[in-house]
């Protein structure tokens, strides 16, 4: 694949839109907000899931994926995250109460466990299928991160859910090969307190954050709009001219190429 495909882009799950999920290679995704519907019959090709954090809209398909994989796969589904995120999965999901603990359940006919939870470290490189993923800490939950995604000399910065985060702008300023920023905007600017309390962005906050960056030559893509406020957020983004350099509000199945053309 020469592109990232956005399988889920919504800040709310609806009948026509999934929540956060990015396909970065045939076998590798970031987050699991819309895996089963998006992959369909190809679901068993997934081998690696890198998580940004443990909120339900980012992990929702993982328990069902484990349930599907236990009788069909011969190798463990590898799930990567910062320690706090993996702790949440173990304590709150795979605890034999909410869902069986598939870390302890072997694949039928094989010696490996159904899932393998793998701790990652901020700012380290992880190479999968010719793609490099570099997690960086964000300001959302304990254990939340975004990813710098690199392939073929191009870079895409995916923030996932976050409030104000200086590391985003440091990365953009120091790595000119990053040609696209994918950032969340969840609420209208009138909901500044809710955005602060829930650690999300508004168009006004995005505008003030963009001013922290010394560069202005990258494209800005926005996702994670809360469906009740999508029209207002869209209007505010347009009025502020915030979708810069050919950027857009992302929809499910949109793509961004690793290497920018032109």
N, C-alpha and C positions, 0 to 999 in steps of 0.2 A: 504494500500500500504506500502511495506517495502522498497521503493526506490523512488528516484526522476526520473521522465522521462522528457527528454529535447525535447520539441515539436518543438522548433525553435532555431537554433544555429548560424545562419548566421549573418554577419555584413552587408549583402546586401540581399534584397529579390530577389529570383530567381524562375523560374518555378519548381525547385526541392528542394528548401530549404527555410524555413521560418526564420523570425527574432525572437528575443529573447522571449522565452516562456518556463516556467518550470511548470510541474504538480507535486505538492507535496502531494496531496491527491485527492480522487475522486471528491471533491467539491472545491478545492482550487488550484490556480495557482499563479505564480509570473510572471508578465508582460503578454502582450497580443499581441505578434508579430505573432502568428500562431495558434490562438484558433479555428477558425471556420473550417479550413481545417483539423486540427489534431483531433478535437473531433467528427466531423461528426454528426451522429444521436444522440450522447450523449451530444451535446452542452448544453442542458437545465439542465444538472446536475451541471453546474458551479454556485457557489454561492458567492465565495470570490476571488477577484483579488488584490494581493499586488503589487504595482508598485515600480520600482526602480527609474524612472524619467519620464519625459513627452515627450521625443523625439518620433517621429512618429513611428519608428520601434519597439517601446516597447508598444505603446498604440493603434496601428492601427485597431485592431478588436473590440475595445470597443464600438465605435459608432454603428457598425453593430450588435453587441450583444444586445445593448439596443433596437434597432429596432426590433430584433427577440423576445426579452423577453416581450415587452409591451403587447402583446396579448396572451402570453402563460404561464407566471409565476404568482404565487400568493404572492411571497415575493421579496423584492428589491434585485437587484444585488449590493453587497457591494464592493466598490472599495476603497482601503486603500493606502495612500501615505503621504509623508511629505507635509507640508503646501504649499510650493512653487509649488510642483507638482500638487496638487489639484487646486490651483489658476490658473495654466496654462490650466487645463481641462475646468474650468468654463469660463475663459476669451477667450480661443482660439478655443475650440471645441464645448462645449455645451452652445452656446451663441445665438441660434435661427438664426444664420447667416451661419456658417459652418455646424451646425447640430442642430436639436431641443434640447432644454434644458430638458433632461429626468429626471433631478432632480425635475422638476415641473409637469411632466406628470405622472399621476397615471396608474398603471397596470389596464388593462381593467377588470372590474368586481370586483376590490379590492381597498382598501383604501390606500395601500402603493405606494410610488413613484417607478418609474421604476429602477432608480439607487440611491444609497446612497453613498456619498463621505465622507470618514471617515479619519480624521487626525490621523497619528501615530507619535510617538516620538522616536528619536534615543535612542538606548540602552535599550528600554523597551521590555518586553516579550508579545507576542501575541500568544495565544494557539488556534489552529484550528484542530479538528479531531485527537487529540493526538500528534500533531506536534507543536513545538515551533518555532516561527520566531522572530528573534531579529534584527531589522534594525540598521545599522551603517552608518554614513556619509562617502561619497566618494568624490573624486575630479573630477567631470565631469560637472554637471550643478548645478544651484541653486536647492536645493531640491533633489539631487541624493543620493541614498543609495544602499548598498548591504545588504545581509541578512545572518546571521548565522541560519542554519536550523538544528534543533535537534529532534531526536526521538530515543527511545530505548537505550539511552546511547551513541549514535553516533552523530557526528556533521559534517556538510558539510558547508564550507564557500563559498558563492556565491558573487563575487564582483560586478557583472554587469559591466557597462561601467565605466572606471575610468582611471585617470592618476596615478602618484605616490601617494600612500596613506599609511601613517604609521600605521593607525588603523588596516589594514589587518594583519600586522606582529605582532602587539601587541596582537591581538586576538589569532593568532596561537601560539604565545609563552606562553600565559597564560592559554590556554584551550587545553590540550593534547588530549581530546576526539575528536577534529576536525581531521578527518583522510583524508579529501580531500579538496583541494582548486580548485574552478572553477573560472578562471580568463580570462579576455579578452585580445586578441592581435589582433589589427585591421590592422596595417600597417607594412611593412618591416622596418628594422632598418635604411635604407637610408632615410626614411621619418620622421626623428626625429622632424623636425620643425612642420610638419603637425600634428604629434601625439601630440606635445606640445600645439599647437594652438587649436586643437579639443578635447583635454583632453582624449587621448587614449594611449595604450601601443604598443610598438614594441618588438620583441624578445630581443634586446639589453637592453631595459628598464626593461623588465621582469627579465632578468638575474641580473641586478644591484639591483632590488627590492628584489629578492629572497635572496640576500646576506645580507639583513637587518634582516632576520629571524634567530633566534637561533636554530630552529628545522630544520631537513632535513628528517623527517620520514613520511611526508604526501605525498599523491599523488597529482600531478599537472595536471589538465585538462584545456584545452584552447578552447575558442569559440570566436565568433564574428569576424572571419577573413573576411576582405573585399575580395569579390570574385575575383577581378582582380589581387590580389596579393597572393592568397591562396597558390600557388605552392612555391613562394619565402619564404613566412612566414613558411610554413611547412619545407622547407629545413633548414632555419635558426634555427628553434626550435630543429630539429634533430641534427644539428651541435653543438649546445650549450648544448645538453643533458638536455633540460629543462622540458621535460615531465616525471617527476620523479616518481619513485615507482609505476610503472604500469599505469601512467596517459596517456592521449591521447588527440588528437584533436577531439572534440565532433561533432557528426552528429545528425541530427534530429532523434528522437526516441531512442537514447542511454539512458542508465539508470545507476545510481550510487546508490548502496544500502546504507540505513541509517547506518547499522551496518556492518563494514568491516569484511569480512570473512578471516580466517587464521591469 
